Amino acid sequence: MNIQIYSGKKNFDTQKAERYFKERRIPFQSLDLKKHKLGEREIQLMIRNIGTENLLDRENTKVKEHPACYYDRAELLIPAIQENPWLLKTPLVRNGNKITAGYQPAVWETWE
């Protein structure tokens, strides 16, 4: 398993995700979205796995004020996410081509 955890800032769900993998002695790599710029193919993979409706943190008031919150087409969403990674629901946990948004231990248990 090659786990990568993308996060913008250390929020509670990101800390829980990191703890989940540490407790199971599963090595992971933490990637700060402020330093690690997402490429177009990475974002397309996220959209395919998670869907445009679940990719953005639509609970956040700052995100709701951004026009990208109302985009439903990938060609509009990708440049918006590249410029504003804080729009994403974090943590984004990636294992190869599998990706989850938010804290989802039930899904991670199924990863081999």
C-alpha positions in Angstrom: 0.0 0.0 0.0 1.2 3.5 -0.9 -0.9 5.9 1.1 -0.8 9.6 0.5 -2.8 12.1 2.6 -3.5 15.5 1.0 -4.5 18.3 3.4 -4.6 22.0 3.3 -4.3 22.5 7.1 -4.3 20.1 10.0 -8.0 19.8 10.6 -9.6 17.3 13.0 -10.4 14.8 10.2 -6.8 14.9 8.9 -5.4 14.2 12.3 -7.9 11.3 12.7 -6.8 9.9 9.3 -3.1 10.1 10.2 -3.8 8.4 13.5 -5.8 5.7 11.8 -2.8 4.7 9.6 -0.2 5.1 12.4 -2.2 2.8 14.7 -2.2 0.1 12.0 1.5 0.7 11.2 0.6 1.6 7.6 3.2 4.0 6.2 1.8 7.1 4.6 3.0 10.3 3.1 1.5 13.7 4.1 1.2 16.2 1.3 0.4 19.9 2.1 -1.8 21.3 -0.6 -0.2 24.7 -0.1 3.2 23.3 -1.1 2.2 20.4 -3.4 0.4 21.8 -6.4 -2.1 19.3 -7.8 -1.7 18.4 -11.5 -4.6 18.1 -13.9 -4.4 14.3 -14.1 -4.5 14.1 -10.2 -7.6 16.2 -10.1 -9.2 14.2 -12.9 -8.5 11.0 -10.9 -10.1 12.6 -7.9 -13.2 13.6 -9.8 -13.6 10.1 -11.3 -13.3 8.5 -7.9 -15.1 10.9 -5.7 -17.3 12.9 -8.1 -17.6 16.7 -8.5 -20.4 16.9 -5.8 -18.2 15.3 -3.1 -14.8 16.8 -3.9 -15.4 20.3 -2.6 -15.9 21.2 1.1 -19.4 22.5 0.6 -20.0 22.8 4.4 -17.4 25.6 4.6 -18.8 29.1 4.3 -15.6 30.4 2.5 -16.0 27.6 -0.1 -19.8 28.4 -0.5 -18.9 32.0 -1.4 -16.5 30.9 -4.3 -18.1 30.4 -7.7 -16.4 27.0 -8.1 -18.8 25.6 -5.5 -21.5 25.7 -8.1 -19.5 24.2 -11.0 -20.5 20.7 -12.1 -18.2 20.3 -15.1 -14.6 19.1 -14.7 -13.2 21.5 -17.3 -14.3 24.4 -15.1 -13.5 22.8 -11.8 -9.9 21.7 -12.5 -8.4 25.2 -12.9 -10.4 26.5 -9.9 -9.0 23.7 -7.7 -5.4 24.2 -9.0 -5.6 27.9 -8.1 -7.5 27.4 -4.8 -6.7 24.0 -3.2 -8.5 25.1 0.0 -11.8 24.4 -1.8 -11.2 20.6 -1.5 -12.7 18.5 1.3 -9.8 17.2 3.3 -8.2 14.9 4.0 -8.0 13.4 0.6 -6.6 9.9 1.1 -5.1 8.2 -1.9 -4.0 4.6 -2.4 -2.9 4.2 -6.1 -6.0 4.9 -8.1 -8.4 4.8 -5.1 -9.2 8.1 -3.4 -11.5 9.2 -0.6 -12.5 12.6 0.7 -12.9 13.1 4.4 -12.5 10.6 7.2 -13.6 7.2 5.8 -12.1 4.3 7.8 -14.7 1.9 6.5 -13.4 2.4 3.0 -9.7 2.3 4.0 -10.3 -1.1 5.7 -11.1 -2.6 2.3 -7.9 -1.4 0.7 -5.3 -4.2 0.4 
